[in-house]
Amino acid sequence: MKKSYLMTPGPTPIPEEIRLEMAKPIIHHRTKEYQAIFKDATEGLKKIFKTSNDIYTFTSSGTGAMEASITNVLSPGDKIIVVRGGKFGERFSEIAGAYGVNVVNIDIEWGTSPEPEAIKEVLKKNPDAKGVYTTLCETSTATVYDIKLIGEIVRATNALFVVDVISGLGADDFENDAWGVDIAICGSQKGLMIPPGLAFSSVSQKAWKAVETSKLPKFYFNFKKYKKAYLNTDTPFTSAITLVIGLKRAVETINMEGIDKVIARHKKLALAVREAANAIGLEIFSKSPSSAVTAVNAPKGIDADNIIKLLKTEFGVTFAGGQENLKGKIFRVAHMGGIDEEHTLESIKALEQALAKLGYKFKQGAALAAAEKALTPT
Ligand SMILES: *Cc1c(COP(=O)(O)O)cnc(C)c1O
């Protein structure tokens, strides 16, 4: 079978030892055996989030936990502030709108990160805002936001600080507690190296106060139900047993290496791709590039989607495209989770060949050499 390289920002490749773990016969979830697995998985996740807060596990894609971060702490007519710099910032606004929450959007140019001072200003003008909703890595533009600095600003107010870390966790620096994050939202199919289907939410004491008074409708994603079950190392509904078994193994793998080392490795892969692109005259789209995923501008006159198509059909390499107004303009290469140096170098090799086939003029081999250099241990 021809090798294939899944280089998309979710789903990401799943290491063999995790796949095999999930292939074992299923067990029942209301058992001591499963409880021990669920506990280990949750405790392991807390180390990766760098939090001592509870982390609840939902059976849903990441968006389920995004919705929960709105329905569990707000009431109809409440006001929140949302940073919109891409598809995922937009999603918070859309969910809030669906529930009758008033949204003050901070619209920033795609590919840039928000100025902490701008958030401070908007908070000052809207002292009644119940929360600031933002993203660690805005995956659609491959941009990392300065969550630490924003956290210092939000912490001094009554507003909750809600951060979508779905793609950034395990790739970009993140410290839930030290950075004052009240609710961090994650999903299973990116840096955590398991299939789609689980979503996670950390919940701080400050957030719990808001949960007590929240009046928005909720049933499946009700934090109170999850907390009650959590105290008994349980979930309120049937656990996604197989995925949680995979999660336990995945967080063990991450924590064995150490989360800081895992992040350092992602930074190196991201640097290698940026250096490779630059070496053949391609520009990086983001002004604040993430280490979870890199967006590269397609060369003038070449549609990024044609590069992606050729990579897929002829080289077995899957890159992601751009969304909305970035469609055809950028291609996105992920660094998350199980993506390693081999995947990255093979993808760059294939990219060079695809670009040459599409008529782009550059010094062949230069991208690969630059990536290899960036990956050389110092
Ligand atoms: C992938 C992703 C999501 C979640 O999307 P789902 O398809 O619901 O899992 C949300 N936010 C960001 C930043 C993401 O990268």
The ligand as a MOL file (V3000), in Angstrom:
LIG
                    3D

  0  0  0     0  0            999 V3000
M  V30 BEGIN CTAB
M  V30 COUNTS 15 15 0 0 0
M  V30 BEGIN ATOM
M  V30 1 C -11.2090 22.0260 14.8960 0
M  V30 2 C -11.5710 23.2220 15.6520 0
M  V30 3 C -12.8090 23.3580 16.2900 0
M  V30 4 C -13.8050 22.2560 16.4420 0
M  V30 5 O -14.4600 21.8220 15.4610 0
M  V30 6 P -15.2750 20.4760 15.5190 0
M  V30 7 O -15.4000 20.1780 14.0770 0
M  V30 8 O -16.5440 20.7560 16.1940 0
M  V30 9 O -14.4430 19.4690 16.2820 0
M  V30 10 C -13.0680 24.4900 17.0130 0
M  V30 11 N -12.1400 25.4480 17.1500 0
M  V30 12 C -10.9380 25.3560 16.5740 0
M  V30 13 C -9.9530 26.4520 16.7890 0
M  V30 14 C -10.6140 24.2430 15.8120 0
M  V30 15 O -9.4060 24.1570 15.2500 0
M  V30 END ATOM
M  V30 BEGIN BOND
M  V30 1 1 1 2
M  V30 2 1 2 3
M  V30 3 2 2 14
M  V30 4 1 3 4
M  V30 5 2 3 10
M  V30 6 1 4 5
M  V30 7 1 5 6
M  V30 8 2 6 7
M  V30 9 1 6 8
M  V30 10 1 6 9
M  V30 11 1 10 11
M  V30 12 2 11 12
M  V30 13 1 12 13
M  V30 14 1 12 14
M  V30 15 1 14 15
M  V30 END BOND
M  V30 END CTAB
M  END
